[in-house]
Amino acid sequence: MKFHDLIQAAINRSEIPLRFEPGAEEALEKPLTDLLRAWLEAHEPGGLRTEFDYGQKALIDRLVAELHGEHDLPE
């Protein structure tokens, strides 16, 4: 399953009146994905000095890739 599928499902279950408009899912998905990406990237370590920093960077990179549909979500 891709992150895109989760967002689309959440939008379809919502009570947002625009969900019945053609393209509404995509219109709502982009700002949400951008917000999540910015939030994740704000947690990137400033300098990669420790193993923890490298691990945190790797996790953030993986999550951002999932946001963009480059990886399936873990089961």
N, CA, C and O atoms as a Maestro MAE file, in Angstrom:
{
 s_m_m2io_version
 :::
 2.0.0
}

f_m_ct {
 s_m_title
 :::
 protein
 m_atom[300] {
  # First column is atom index #
  i_m_mmod_type
  r_m_x_coord
  r_m_y_coord
  r_m_z_coord
  i_m_residue_number
  s_m_chain_name
  s_m_pdb_residue_name
  s_m_pdb_atom_name
  i_m_atomic_number
  :::
  1 25 0.846 -1.171 0.000 1 A "MET " " N  " 7
  2 3 0.000 0.000 0.000 1 A "MET " " CA " 6
  3 2 0.896 1.240 0.000 1 A "MET " " C  " 6
  4 15 1.942 1.263 0.649 1 A "MET " " O  " 8
  5 25 0.484 2.237 -0.714 2 A "LYS " " N  " 7
  6 3 1.211 3.504 -0.795 2 A "LYS " " CA " 6
  7 2 0.551 4.541 0.119 2 A "LYS " " C  " 6
  8 15 -0.643 4.457 0.409 2 A "LYS " " O  " 8
  9 25 1.334 5.507 0.560 3 A "PHE " " N  " 7
  10 3 0.821 6.590 1.395 3 A "PHE " " CA " 6
  11 2 -0.309 7.327 0.674 3 A "PHE " " C  " 6
  12 15 -1.294 7.737 1.288 3 A "PHE " " O  " 8
  13 25 -0.143 7.484 -0.636 4 A "HIS " " N  " 7
  14 3 -1.157 8.124 -1.474 4 A "HIS " " CA " 6
  15 2 -2.515 7.445 -1.269 4 A "HIS " " C  " 6
  16 15 -3.538 8.123 -1.184 4 A "HIS " " O  " 8
  17 25 -2.527 6.124 -1.190 5 A "ASP " " N  " 7
  18 3 -3.779 5.386 -0.997 5 A "ASP " " CA " 6
  19 2 -4.412 5.706 0.350 5 A "ASP " " C  " 6
  20 15 -5.633 5.820 0.451 5 A "ASP " " O  " 8
  21 25 -3.584 5.854 1.392 6 A "LEU " " N  " 7
  22 3 -4.107 6.197 2.717 6 A "LEU " " CA " 6
  23 2 -4.753 7.574 2.729 6 A "LEU " " C  " 6
  24 15 -5.835 7.756 3.288 6 A "LEU " " O  " 8
  25 25 -4.088 8.539 2.113 7 A "ILE " " N  " 7
  26 3 -4.651 9.897 2.072 7 A "ILE " " CA " 6
  27 2 -5.948 9.915 1.272 7 A "ILE " " C  " 6
  28 15 -6.931 10.526 1.692 7 A "ILE " " O  " 8
  29 25 -5.954 9.249 0.123 8 A "GLN " " N  " 7
  30 3 -7.163 9.216 -0.709 8 A "GLN " " CA " 6
  31 2 -8.324 8.583 0.068 8 A "GLN " " C  " 6
  32 15 -9.451 9.075 0.008 8 A "GLN " " O  " 8
  33 25 -8.053 7.505 0.791 9 A "ALA " " N  " 7
  34 3 -9.102 6.846 1.572 9 A "ALA " " CA " 6
  35 2 -9.615 7.761 2.680 9 A "ALA " " C  " 6
  36 15 -10.821 7.820 2.922 9 A "ALA " " O  " 8
  37 25 -8.720 8.468 3.349 10 A "ALA " " N  " 7
  38 3 -9.129 9.385 4.411 10 A "ALA " " CA " 6
  39 2 -9.989 10.522 3.856 10 A "ALA " " C  " 6
  40 15 -10.986 10.908 4.467 10 A "ALA " " O  " 8
  41 25 -9.607 11.043 2.719 11 A "ILE " " N  " 7
  42 3 -10.383 12.122 2.100 11 A "ILE " " CA " 6
  43 2 -11.759 11.612 1.697 11 A "ILE " " C  " 6
  44 15 -12.758 12.310 1.876 11 A "ILE " " O  " 8
  45 25 -11.817 10.416 1.160 12 A "ASN " " N  " 7
  46 3 -13.100 9.851 0.737 12 A "ASN " " CA " 6
  47 2 -14.020 9.575 1.920 12 A "ASN " " C  " 6
  48 15 -15.241 9.610 1.768 12 A "ASN " " O  " 8
  49 25 -13.452 9.300 3.105 13 A "ARG " " N  " 7
  50 3 -14.262 9.061 4.303 13 A "ARG " " CA " 6
  51 2 -14.651 10.363 4.996 13 A "ARG " " C  " 6
  52 15 -15.510 10.360 5.878 13 A "ARG " " O  " 8
  53 25 -14.043 11.451 4.616 14 A "SER " " N  " 7
  54 3 -14.268 12.716 5.319 14 A "SER " " CA " 6
  55 2 -15.631 13.306 4.976 14 A "SER " " C  " 6
  56 15 -16.339 12.837 4.085 14 A "SER " " O  " 8
  57 25 -15.955 14.326 5.704 15 A "GLU " " N  " 7
  58 3 -17.207 15.044 5.482 15 A "GLU " " CA " 6
  59 2 -16.980 16.325 4.692 15 A "GLU " " C  " 6
  60 15 -17.822 17.223 4.692 15 A "GLU " " O  " 8
  61 25 -15.840 16.403 4.022 16 A "ILE " " N  " 7
  62 3 -15.525 17.596 3.244 16 A "ILE " " CA " 6
  63 2 -16.450 17.646 2.031 16 A "ILE " " C  " 6
  64 15 -16.441 16.711 1.230 16 A "ILE " " O  " 8
  65 25 -17.243 18.696 1.867 17 A "PRO " " N  " 7
  66 3 -18.186 18.759 0.747 17 A "PRO " " CA " 6
  67 2 -17.515 18.666 -0.621 17 A "PRO " " C  " 6
  68 15 -18.132 18.184 -1.571 17 A "PRO " " O  " 8
  69 25 -16.276 19.114 -0.743 18 A "LEU " " N  " 7
  70 3 -15.606 19.095 -2.037 18 A "LEU " " CA " 6
  71 2 -15.235 17.695 -2.502 18 A "LEU " " C  " 6
  72 15 -14.832 17.515 -3.652 18 A "LEU " " O  " 8
  73 25 -15.362 16.708 -1.635 19 A "ARG " " N  " 7
  74 3 -14.914 15.367 -2.027 19 A "ARG " " CA " 6
  75 2 -15.684 14.820 -3.214 19 A "ARG " " C  " 6
  76 15 -15.233 13.869 -3.853 19 A "ARG " " O  " 8
  77 25 -16.831 15.396 -3.524 20 A "PHE " " N  " 7
  78 3 -17.615 14.924 -4.664 20 A "PHE " " CA " 6
  79 2 -17.240 15.640 -5.960 20 A "PHE " " C  " 6
  80 15 -17.718 15.278 -7.035 20 A "PHE " " O  " 8
  81 25 -16.399 16.637 -5.857 21 A "GLU " " N  " 7
  82 3 -15.942 17.361 -7.034 21 A "GLU " " CA " 6
  83 2 -14.838 16.571 -7.723 21 A "GLU " " C  " 6
  84 15 -13.989 15.990 -7.047 21 A "GLU " " O  " 8
  85 25 -14.832 16.538 -9.050 22 A "PRO " " N  " 7
  86 3 -13.743 15.847 -9.745 22 A "PRO " " CA " 6
  87 2 -12.388 16.476 -9.394 22 A "PRO " " C  " 6
  88 15 -12.223 17.695 -9.436 22 A "PRO " " O  " 8
  89 25 -11.435 15.622 -9.052 23 A "GLY " " N  " 7
  90 3 -10.097 16.091 -8.723 23 A "GLY " " CA " 6
  91 2 -9.933 16.596 -7.307 23 A "GLY " " C  " 6
  92 15 -8.857 17.080 -6.956 23 A "GLY " " O  " 8
  93 25 -10.964 16.501 -6.477 24 A "ALA " " N  " 7
  94 3 -10.887 17.023 -5.110 24 A "ALA " " CA " 6
  95 2 -9.836 16.291 -4.289 24 A "ALA " " C  " 6
  96 15 -9.115 16.911 -3.507 24 A "ALA " " O  " 8
  97 25 -9.745 14.971 -4.462 25 A "GLU " " N  " 7
  98 3 -8.760 14.213 -3.688 25 A "GLU " " CA " 6
  99 2 -7.350 14.708 -3.971 25 A "GLU " " C  " 6
  100 15 -6.559 14.917 -3.051 25 A "GLU " " O  " 8
  101 25 -7.043 14.893 -5.243 26 A "GLU " " N  " 7
  102 3 -5.708 15.356 -5.607 26 A "GLU " " CA " 6
  103 2 -5.457 16.775 -5.105 26 A "GLU " " C  " 6
  104 15 -4.347 17.104 -4.687 26 A "GLU " " O  " 8
  105 25 -6.496 17.616 -5.148 27 A "ALA " " N  " 7
  106 3 -6.351 19.002 -4.694 27 A "ALA " " CA " 6
  107 2 -6.074 19.055 -3.189 27 A "ALA " " C  " 6
  108 15 -5.328 19.921 -2.734 27 A "ALA " " O  " 8
  109 25 -6.654 18.157 -2.424 28 A "LEU " " N  " 7
  110 3 -6.425 18.126 -0.984 28 A "LEU " " CA " 6
  111 2 -5.141 17.375 -0.632 28 A "LEU " " C  " 6
  112 15 -4.471 17.702 0.347 28 A "LEU " " O  " 8
  113 25 -4.812 16.388 -1.419 29 A "GLU " " N  " 7
  114 3 -3.647 15.562 -1.125 29 A "GLU " " CA " 6
  115 2 -2.337 16.351 -1.194 29 A "GLU " " C  " 6
  116 15 -1.476 16.186 -0.330 29 A "GLU " " O  " 8
  117 25 -2.178 17.186 -2.188 30 A "LYS " " N  " 7
  118 3 -0.908 17.912 -2.384 30 A "LYS " " CA " 6
  119 2 -0.547 18.784 -1.179 30 A "LYS " " C  " 6
  120 15 0.574 18.672 -0.683 30 A "LYS " " O  " 8
  121 25 -1.449 19.652 -0.680 31 A "PRO " " N  " 7
  122 3 -1.064 20.466 0.477 31 A "PRO " " CA " 6
  123 2 -0.790 19.626 1.723 31 A "PRO " " C  " 6
  124 15 0.091 19.967 2.513 31 A "PRO " " O  " 8
  125 25 -1.529 18.539 1.910 32 A "LEU " " N  " 7
  126 3 -1.278 17.671 3.057 32 A "LEU " " CA " 6
  127 2 0.090 17.013 2.960 32 A "LEU " " C  " 6
  128 15 0.838 16.974 3.936 32 A "LEU " " O  " 8
  129 25 0.409 16.501 1.792 33 A "THR " " N  " 7
  130 3 1.702 15.871 1.578 33 A "THR " " CA " 6
  131 2 2.835 16.877 1.749 33 A "THR " " C  " 6
  132 15 3.859 16.562 2.355 33 A "THR " " O  " 8
  133 25 2.658 18.081 1.219 34 A "ASP " " N  " 7
  134 3 3.676 19.125 1.370 34 A "ASP " " CA " 6
  135 2 3.879 19.487 2.839 34 A "ASP " " C  " 6
  136 15 5.012 19.679 3.281 34 A "ASP " " O  " 8
  137 25 2.790 19.581 3.591 35 A "LEU " " N  " 7
  138 3 2.870 19.890 5.013 35 A "LEU " " CA " 6
  139 2 3.626 18.795 5.757 35 A "LEU " " C  " 6
  140 15 4.511 19.086 6.562 35 A "LEU " " O  " 8
  141 25 3.283 17.550 5.496 36 A "LEU " " N  " 7
  142 3 3.963 16.437 6.159 36 A "LEU " " CA " 6
  143 2 5.443 16.385 5.792 36 A "LEU " " C  " 6
  144 15 6.287 16.130 6.652 36 A "LEU " " O  " 8
  145 25 5.760 16.622 4.526 37 A "ARG " " N  " 7
  146 3 7.165 16.628 4.096 37 A "ARG " " CA " 6
  147 2 7.949 17.714 4.829 37 A "ARG " " C  " 6
  148 15 9.053 17.465 5.311 37 A "ARG " " O  " 8
  149 25 7.382 18.918 4.914 38 A "ALA " " N  " 7
  150 3 8.051 20.024 5.607 38 A "ALA " " CA " 6
  151 2 8.229 19.703 7.090 38 A "ALA " " C  " 6
  152 15 9.260 20.033 7.676 38 A "ALA " " O  " 8
  153 25 7.241 19.070 7.692 39 A "TRP " " N  " 7
  154 3 7.316 18.709 9.106 39 A "TRP " " CA " 6
  155 2 8.431 17.691 9.330 39 A "TRP " " C  " 6
  156 15 9.217 17.819 10.268 39 A "TRP " " O  " 8
  157 25 8.494 16.679 8.463 40 A "LEU " " N  " 7
  158 3 9.552 15.670 8.582 40 A "LEU " " CA " 6
  159 2 10.925 16.298 8.369 40 A "LEU " " C  " 6
  160 15 11.857 16.035 9.130 40 A "LEU " " O  " 8
  161 25 11.049 17.124 7.343 41 A "GLU " " N  " 7
  162 3 12.344 17.724 7.038 41 A "GLU " " CA " 6
  163 2 12.800 18.692 8.129 41 A "GLU " " C  " 6
  164 15 14.000 18.917 8.288 41 A "GLU " " O  " 8
  165 25 11.868 19.264 8.875 42 A "ALA " " N  " 7
  166 3 12.230 20.149 9.984 42 A "ALA " " CA " 6
  167 2 12.941 19.379 11.098 42 A "ALA " " C  " 6
  168 15 13.634 19.976 11.922 42 A "ALA " " O  " 8
  169 25 12.770 18.057 11.122 43 A "HIS " " N  " 7
  170 3 13.395 17.224 12.142 43 A "HIS " " CA " 6
  171 2 14.724 16.619 11.690 43 A "HIS " " C  " 6
  172 15 15.332 15.841 12.425 43 A "HIS " " O  " 8
  173 25 15.176 16.973 10.486 44 A "GLU " " N  " 7
  174 3 16.469 16.459 10.026 44 A "GLU " " CA " 6
  175 2 17.574 17.033 10.902 44 A "GLU " " C  " 6
  176 15 17.563 18.218 11.235 44 A "GLU " " O  " 8
  177 25 18.529 16.181 11.273 45 A "PRO " " N  " 7
  178 3 19.634 16.697 12.092 45 A "PRO " " CA " 6
  179 2 20.464 17.710 11.303 45 A "PRO " " C  " 6
  180 15 20.663 17.560 10.098 45 A "PRO " " O  " 8
  181 25 20.943 18.738 11.994 46 A "GLY " " N  " 7
  182 3 21.727 19.779 11.344 46 A "GLY " " CA " 6
  183 2 23.057 19.285 10.821 46 A "GLY " " C  " 6
  184 15 23.497 19.693 9.746 46 A "GLY " " O  " 8
  185 25 23.683 18.434 11.552 47 A "GLY " " N  " 7
  186 3 24.953 17.854 11.129 47 A "GLY " " CA " 6
  187 2 24.939 16.374 11.438 47 A "GLY " " C  " 6
  188 15 24.375 15.947 12.446 47 A "GLY " " O  " 8
  189 25 25.545 15.607 10.590 48 A "LEU " " N  " 7
  190 3 25.577 14.157 10.793 48 A "LEU " " CA " 6
  191 2 26.861 13.788 11.531 48 A "LEU " " C  " 6
  192 15 27.893 13.512 10.919 48 A "LEU " " O  " 8
  193 25 26.770 13.789 12.882 49 A "ARG " " N  " 7
  194 3 27.953 13.531 13.700 49 A "ARG " " CA " 6
  195 2 27.905 12.173 14.398 49 A "ARG " " C  " 6
  196 15 28.945 11.568 14.657 49 A "ARG " " O  " 8
  197 25 26.711 11.703 14.696 50 A "THR " " N  " 7
  198 3 26.586 10.459 15.460 50 A "THR " " CA " 6
  199 2 25.787 9.431 14.664 50 A "THR " " C  " 6
  200 15 25.152 9.749 13.658 50 A "THR " " O  " 8
  201 25 25.838 8.196 15.143 51 A "GLU " " N  " 7
  202 3 25.040 7.142 14.503 51 A "GLU " " CA " 6
  203 2 23.555 7.473 14.604 51 A "GLU " " C  " 6
  204 15 22.785 7.181 13.689 51 A "GLU " " O  " 8
  205 25 23.159 8.080 15.710 52 A "PHE " " N  " 7
  206 3 21.760 8.478 15.865 52 A "PHE " " CA " 6
  207 2 21.366 9.469 14.774 52 A "PHE " " C  " 6
  208 15 20.289 9.350 14.190 52 A "PHE " " O  " 8
  209 25 22.230 10.446 14.495 53 A "ASP " " N  " 7
  210 3 21.952 11.429 13.444 53 A "ASP " " CA " 6
  211 2 21.765 10.742 12.093 53 A "ASP " " C  " 6
  212 15 20.839 11.062 11.348 53 A "ASP " " O  " 8
  213 25 22.648 9.797 11.786 54 A "TYR " " N  " 7
  214 3 22.542 9.076 10.520 54 A "TYR " " CA " 6
  215 2 21.262 8.239 10.469 54 A "TYR " " C  " 6
  216 15 20.614 8.153 9.426 54 A "TYR " " O  " 8
  217 25 20.904 7.628 11.591 55 A "GLY " " N  " 7
  218 3 19.666 6.845 11.644 55 A "GLY " " CA " 6
  219 2 18.443 7.719 11.482 55 A "GLY " " C  " 6
  220 15 17.506 7.356 10.772 55 A "GLY " " O  " 8
  221 25 18.443 8.874 12.138 56 A "GLN " " N  " 7
  222 3 17.318 9.801 12.026 56 A "GLN " " CA " 6
  223 2 17.187 10.296 10.590 56 A "GLN " " C  " 6
  224 15 16.080 10.380 10.058 56 A "GLN " " O  " 8
  225 25 18.306 10.621 9.966 57 A "LYS " " N  " 7
  226 3 18.301 11.085 8.570 57 A "LYS " " CA " 6
  227 2 17.767 9.989 7.647 57 A "LYS " " C  " 6
  228 15 16.972 10.264 6.749 57 A "LYS " " O  " 8
  229 25 18.202 8.753 7.869 58 A "ALA " " N  " 7
  230 3 17.740 7.635 7.040 58 A "ALA " " CA " 6
  231 2 16.232 7.426 7.197 58 A "ALA " " C  " 6
  232 15 15.537 7.173 6.213 58 A "ALA " " O  " 8
  233 25 15.725 7.530 8.428 59 A "LEU " " N  " 7
  234 3 14.290 7.368 8.660 59 A "LEU " " CA " 6
  235 2 13.502 8.475 7.971 59 A "LEU " " C  " 6
  236 15 12.494 8.210 7.317 59 A "LEU " " O  " 8
  237 25 13.958 9.706 8.116 60 A "ILE " " N  " 7
  238 3 13.269 10.830 7.479 60 A "ILE " " CA " 6
  239 2 13.280 10.674 5.966 60 A "ILE " " C  " 6
  240 15 12.269 10.919 5.307 60 A "ILE " " O  " 8
  241 25 14.416 10.268 5.413 61 A "ASP " " N  " 7
  242 3 14.489 10.042 3.961 61 A "ASP " " CA " 6
  243 2 13.500 8.976 3.527 61 A "ASP " " C  " 6
  244 15 12.847 9.123 2.494 61 A "ASP " " O  " 8
  245 25 13.380 7.898 4.305 62 A "ARG " " N  " 7
  246 3 12.448 6.821 3.976 62 A "ARG " " CA " 6
  247 2 11.005 7.321 4.037 62 A "ARG " " C  " 6
  248 15 10.214 7.027 3.141 62 A "ARG " " O  " 8
  249 25 10.655 8.069 5.075 63 A "LEU " " N  " 7
  250 3 9.289 8.575 5.217 63 A "LEU " " CA " 6
  251 2 8.932 9.551 4.097 63 A "LEU " " C  " 6
  252 15 7.816 9.514 3.580 63 A "LEU " " O  " 8
  253 25 9.858 10.416 3.720 64 A "VAL " " N  " 7
  254 3 9.616 11.349 2.614 64 A "VAL " " CA " 6
  255 2 9.423 10.565 1.316 64 A "VAL " " C  " 6
  256 15 8.563 10.909 0.505 64 A "VAL " " O  " 8
  257 25 10.220 9.513 1.120 65 A "ALA " " N  " 7
  258 3 10.063 8.678 -0.075 65 A "ALA " " CA " 6
  259 2 8.694 8.006 -0.085 65 A "ALA " " C  " 6
  260 15 8.076 7.880 -1.142 65 A "ALA " " O  " 8
  261 25 8.215 7.572 1.080 66 A "GLU " " N  " 7
  262 3 6.874 6.982 1.157 66 A "GLU " " CA " 6
  263 2 5.805 8.022 0.821 66 A "GLU " " C  " 6
  264 15 4.817 7.707 0.157 66 A "GLU " " O  " 8
  265 25 6.001 9.259 1.278 67 A "LEU " " N  " 7
  266 3 5.046 10.325 0.949 67 A "LEU " " CA " 6
  267 2 4.912 10.503 -0.553 67 A "LEU " " C  " 6
  268 15 3.825 10.780 -1.060 67 A "LEU " " O  " 8
  269 25 6.012 10.344 -1.253 68 A "HIS " " N  " 7
  270 3 6.018 10.554 -2.699 68 A "HIS " " CA " 6
  271 2 5.735 9.279 -3.480 68 A "HIS " " C  " 6
  272 15 5.837 9.265 -4.707 68 A "HIS " " O  " 8
  273 25 5.378 8.203 -2.774 69 A "GLY " " N  " 7
  274 3 5.022 6.960 -3.433 69 A "GLY " " CA " 6
  275 2 6.188 6.171 -3.983 69 A "GLY " " C  " 6
  276 15 5.994 5.279 -4.809 69 A "GLY " " O  " 8
  277 25 7.398 6.480 -3.543 70 A "GLU " " N  " 7
  278 3 8.577 5.773 -4.022 70 A "GLU " " CA " 6
  279 2 8.771 4.431 -3.324 70 A "GLU " " C  " 6
  280 15 9.485 3.566 -3.832 70 A "GLU " " O  " 8
  281 25 8.146 4.254 -2.171 71 A "HIS " " N  " 7
  282 3 8.206 2.996 -1.408 71 A "HIS " " CA " 6
  283 2 6.805 2.659 -0.923 71 A "HIS " " C  " 6
  284 15 5.992 3.546 -0.662 71 A "HIS " " O  " 8
  285 25 6.532 1.353 -0.805 72 A "ASP " " N  " 7
  286 3 5.297 0.913 -0.169 72 A "ASP " " CA " 6
  287 2 5.418 1.140 1.326 72 A "ASP " " C  " 6
  288 15 6.521 1.196 1.869 72 A "ASP " " O  " 8
  289 25 4.269 1.272 1.993 73 A "LEU " " N  " 7
  290 3 4.272 1.376 3.445 73 A "LEU " " CA " 6
  291 2 4.577 0.005 4.037 73 A "LEU " " C  " 6
  292 15 4.198 -1.012 3.456 73 A "LEU " " O  " 8
  293 25 5.252 -0.040 5.175 74 A "PRO " " N  " 7
  294 3 5.490 -1.332 5.814 74 A "PRO " " CA " 6
  295 2 4.161 -1.944 6.266 74 A "PRO " " C  " 6
  296 15 3.212 -1.239 6.610 74 A "PRO " " O  " 8
  297 25 4.128 -3.236 6.252 75 A "GLU " " N  " 7
  298 3 2.882 -3.911 6.671 75 A "GLU " " CA " 6
  299 2 2.890 -4.214 8.130 75 A "GLU " " C  " 6
  300 15 1.926 -4.777 8.648 75 A "GLU " " O  " 8
  :::
 }
 m_bond[299] {
  # First column is bond index #
  i_m_from
  i_m_to
  i_m_order
  :::
  1 1 2 1
  2 2 3 1
  3 3 4 2
  4 3 5 1
  5 5 6 1
  6 6 7 1
  7 7 8 2
  8 7 9 1
  9 9 10 1
  10 10 11 1
  11 11 12 2
  12 11 13 1
  13 13 14 1
  14 14 15 1
  15 15 16 2
  16 15 17 1
  17 17 18 1
  18 18 19 1
  19 19 20 2
  20 19 21 1
  21 21 22 1
  22 22 23 1
  23 23 24 2
  24 23 25 1
  25 25 26 1
  26 26 27 1
  27 27 28 2
  28 27 29 1
  29 29 30 1
  30 30 31 1
  31 31 32 2
  32 31 33 1
  33 33 34 1
  34 34 35 1
  35 35 36 2
  36 35 37 1
  37 37 38 1
  38 38 39 1
  39 39 40 2
  40 39 41 1
  41 41 42 1
  42 42 43 1
  43 43 44 2
  44 43 45 1
  45 45 46 1
  46 46 47 1
  47 47 48 2
  48 47 49 1
  49 49 50 1
  50 50 51 1
  51 51 52 2
  52 51 53 1
  53 53 54 1
  54 54 55 1
  55 55 56 2
  56 55 57 1
  57 57 58 1
  58 58 59 1
  59 59 60 2
  60 59 61 1
  61 61 62 1
  62 62 63 1
  63 63 64 2
  64 63 65 1
  65 65 66 1
  66 66 67 1
  67 67 68 2
  68 67 69 1
  69 69 70 1
  70 70 71 1
  71 71 72 2
  72 71 73 1
  73 73 74 1
  74 74 75 1
  75 75 76 2
  76 75 77 1
  77 77 78 1
  78 78 79 1
  79 79 80 2
  80 79 81 1
  81 81 82 1
  82 82 83 1
  83 83 84 2
  84 83 85 1
  85 85 86 1
  86 86 87 1
  87 87 88 2
  88 87 89 1
  89 89 90 1
  90 90 91 1
  91 91 92 2
  92 91 93 1
  93 93 94 1
  94 94 95 1
  95 95 96 2
  96 95 97 1
  97 97 98 1
  98 98 99 1
  99 99 100 2
  100 99 101 1
  101 101 102 1
  102 102 103 1
  103 103 104 2
  104 103 105 1
  105 105 106 1
  106 106 107 1
  107 107 108 2
  108 107 109 1
  109 109 110 1
  110 110 111 1
  111 111 112 2
  112 111 113 1
  113 113 114 1
  114 114 115 1
  115 115 116 2
  116 115 117 1
  117 117 118 1
  118 118 119 1
  119 119 120 2
  120 119 121 1
  121 121 122 1
  122 122 123 1
  123 123 124 2
  124 123 125 1
  125 125 126 1
  126 126 127 1
  127 127 128 2
  128 127 129 1
  129 129 130 1
  130 130 131 1
  131 131 132 2
  132 131 133 1
  133 133 134 1
  134 134 135 1
  135 135 136 2
  136 135 137 1
  137 137 138 1
  138 138 139 1
  139 139 140 2
  140 139 141 1
  141 141 142 1
  142 142 143 1
  143 143 144 2
  144 143 145 1
  145 145 146 1
  146 146 147 1
  147 147 148 2
  148 147 149 1
  149 149 150 1
  150 150 151 1
  151 151 152 2
  152 151 153 1
  153 153 154 1
  154 154 155 1
  155 155 156 2
  156 155 157 1
  157 157 158 1
  158 158 159 1
  159 159 160 2
  160 159 161 1
  161 161 162 1
  162 162 163 1
  163 163 164 2
  164 163 165 1
  165 165 166 1
  166 166 167 1
  167 167 168 2
  168 167 169 1
  169 169 170 1
  170 170 171 1
  171 171 172 2
  172 171 173 1
  173 173 174 1
  174 174 175 1
  175 175 176 2
  176 175 177 1
  177 177 178 1
  178 178 179 1
  179 179 180 2
  180 179 181 1
  181 181 182 1
  182 182 183 1
  183 183 184 2
  184 183 185 1
  185 185 186 1
  186 186 187 1
  187 187 188 2
  188 187 189 1
  189 189 190 1
  190 190 191 1
  191 191 192 2
  192 191 193 1
  193 193 194 1
  194 194 195 1
  195 195 196 2
  196 195 197 1
  197 197 198 1
  198 198 199 1
  199 199 200 2
  200 199 201 1
  201 201 202 1
  202 202 203 1
  203 203 204 2
  204 203 205 1
  205 205 206 1
  206 206 207 1
  207 207 208 2
  208 207 209 1
  209 209 210 1
  210 210 211 1
  211 211 212 2
  212 211 213 1
  213 213 214 1
  214 214 215 1
  215 215 216 2
  216 215 217 1
  217 217 218 1
  218 218 219 1
  219 219 220 2
  220 219 221 1
  221 221 222 1
  222 222 223 1
  223 223 224 2
  224 223 225 1
  225 225 226 1
  226 226 227 1
  227 227 228 2
  228 227 229 1
  229 229 230 1
  230 230 231 1
  231 231 232 2
  232 231 233 1
  233 233 234 1
  234 234 235 1
  235 235 236 2
  236 235 237 1
  237 237 238 1
  238 238 239 1
  239 239 240 2
  240 239 241 1
  241 241 242 1
  242 242 243 1
  243 243 244 2
  244 243 245 1
  245 245 246 1
  246 246 247 1
  247 247 248 2
  248 247 249 1
  249 249 250 1
  250 250 251 1
  251 251 252 2
  252 251 253 1
  253 253 254 1
  254 254 255 1
  255 255 256 2
  256 255 257 1
  257 257 258 1
  258 258 259 1
  259 259 260 2
  260 259 261 1
  261 261 262 1
  262 262 263 1
  263 263 264 2
  264 263 265 1
  265 265 266 1
  266 266 267 1
  267 267 268 2
  268 267 269 1
  269 269 270 1
  270 270 271 1
  271 271 272 2
  272 271 273 1
  273 273 274 1
  274 274 275 1
  275 275 276 2
  276 275 277 1
  277 277 278 1
  278 278 279 1
  279 279 280 2
  280 279 281 1
  281 281 282 1
  282 282 283 1
  283 283 284 2
  284 283 285 1
  285 285 286 1
  286 286 287 1
  287 287 288 2
  288 287 289 1
  289 289 290 1
  290 290 291 1
  291 291 292 2
  292 291 293 1
  293 293 294 1
  294 294 295 1
  295 295 296 2
  296 295 297 1
  297 297 298 1
  298 298 299 1
  299 299 300 2
  :::
 }
}
